[in-house]
Amino acid sequence: MDLFESRCARLGLAATHQRRLIYRALAESDQHPTPETVYRRVRRRIPSISLATVYRNIKTFVGLGLLEEVGSEAGSYRLDANLDRHHHLVCLGCKAVVDLYDPQLDRVRATAPNPKDFRILRYQVEALGLCPRCRAKRSIGETKRRKHYGKSRQTGR
């Protein structure tokens, strides 16, 4: 939180009680929460806070570089307070987002010319796949389908 407060001071942003709690809810989570999740966590401490206030502060934090938006493939607006160089694993099943540290990926750069003079600010890799829990669910579902298909072939139904 000291880092957050010093960054706020340097950027001219008041580190209010609400902002500190919102940022803390993000910084203490490795789950890359949605604004709604942050809202539910902060609301336990500030029952009168609105979802609009949480969204407004998150947009401010992102705009000032205190947070990053994550997981376009996760299908929702997710947030990351971890500003260290890293990439993400995104589960296409449950939409979980997990940090991935790999120095090889840090060197990824486009080799083709940027279309329409697009200016690249940073590179970040999102690896898409299935987490262990979703793989297990999928495996169970495939087993059930195979059993059902096998029975229906045997009985002619």
N, C-alpha and C positions, 0 to 999 in steps of 0.2 A: 504494500500500500504506500510505502514511502516513495517508491519509484513513480507510482501513479500521481501522488500529490506533487512531487517535484516536476513532473512533466506538465501537469495542469498549470502550475505556477509559471513555468517557462513559456507556456502557450497562452497565458492570460485567461485561463478558464478557472472559475471558482470551484474548488473541491468541496462542494456542499455535502451535507449528510446523505442526501438522496443519491448523489452521484457516487459517493464512496461506497454505499451499499450496493448499488447497481454494478459498479465495477468489481467489487469484491465477489459478488455472485458469479460473475464471469471468470474472474481470475482463479477462483477456487475450484472451478470445474474443468475436468479434462474431457467432458462430454460434448463440447462445442454446442452449447445450448441455443435454443430459439429464444427470441424476445419474450414469448409467452412463458417459457420456463423460468427465465430471469424474473419476470413479473411475479410469478407465484412465489419464488424464493424471497424476493424483496418485500412482498406484501405481508409476509409473516412478521417482519420487523416494522413496516410502515403500512398499516392496514388502509390508510387513506390514499396511498399512491395509485395513480391511474396507469393503465396500459399505455396510453398516449405519452405520458411522461417518461416511461421506460423507453419506448421507441424513440422519442425525441433525443434523449440522452445517448442512446446507442448510436443514432445517426451522427450526433456531435462527436462521440468518441471515434467512430470510423473516419469521419471527415478530418479529424486531427491526427489520425494515425495511431491512436491508442488501442484500437481493436482492428481486426480484419474480418471480412466476410468470408465464409468458407462453404464449400460443398455445394456447388451449383448442381451437381448430380444427386445431392441428397433430397432434392425436391422441396426444400424449405430454406428460409433465411436462417443460417446458422452463424455463430460468432466464435471468434478465437482471440483470447487475450494474450496468448503465447506469441510474442513477436520475434522469438528466435527463429533462425532460418530452418524451415522444415516443410514437409509435404504432407499429404493426407491419403489415407485409405478410406474409401467410402463404400459402405455395404449397400448394395442395390436391393436387399431384402428389407432390413429394418431401418435403413437410412443412417446408421451409426457412422460417425466420423472419428477416425483415430489418427493421431500424429505419427508421422513416419520420418525418421532421421536417416538420411542416406547421402553421404558426401558426393557420390556419383551423380545423383539427381540434381545436386546443387549446381552442377556444371552444364545442365541442359540449356541449349541456346538454339534458336531458329537458324537454319542455314539458308533458307529461301529469303528473297527480298520481302520486306513488309508490304503487304498490299495497301494501296491508297495512302501511302506514307504514314501508316499506323505507327505510333510511338509506343514501344514496349517498355513498361516501367519495372516489371519484375516477372520472373518465371516461377511458377508453382505447379507441381505435378499432383494430379489426383488419380490415384490408382483405384479402379472400380472392381468390385468383386463381392464376395459373400463372407461374412464373419462366420466363426465356427458354429454359433447357434443357428444361424440361417441355413448353413450347409447341412447341419443335422436335421433340421425341419424338412428341408428339400429332400434329403435322403429318405426320411420316413415316408414322406408323401409319394415318392417314386416307388418305394417298396409296396405301399398300399395299392397304388395303381397297377403295378405288375401282378399282384395277387388277384385283384379284381378282374383284370384282363384275362389272366390265366383261367379263373373260374368260369367267366362268361364264355370262353372258347370251349371249355370242357362240357358245359351244360347246354351250349347252343343259345344262350340268352344274351 
